[in-house]
């Protein structure tokens, strides 16, 4: 399996995670900044949250970690939360904007 295929699988897993306050998955919300497949099948994810005071600040990164670990080929996972750049609604996909009434 290529790194791109692994990255696609990670993306599919992340699309199963929803922000508890918004009925859109965190991928379409634009909360995932990077997915890196590292040597020996380690996965690194750089993500943000909608705001530093987000009630899901403790749970969403853990949920991302656990969802990725469900894949048999994954050796280890590192999820990093960053606030740079700050999230804004322009980062959402058109699917998310449509779902939330922004289009």
Secondary structure, DSSP 4 states (H G I P E B T S, - for coil): --HHHHHHHHHHHHTT-B-TTSSSBTTTTT-EEEEEEEGGGEEEEEE--S-TT-TTTTHHHHHHHHHHHTSTT--EEEEEE--SSPP-GGGS-HHHHHHTT--
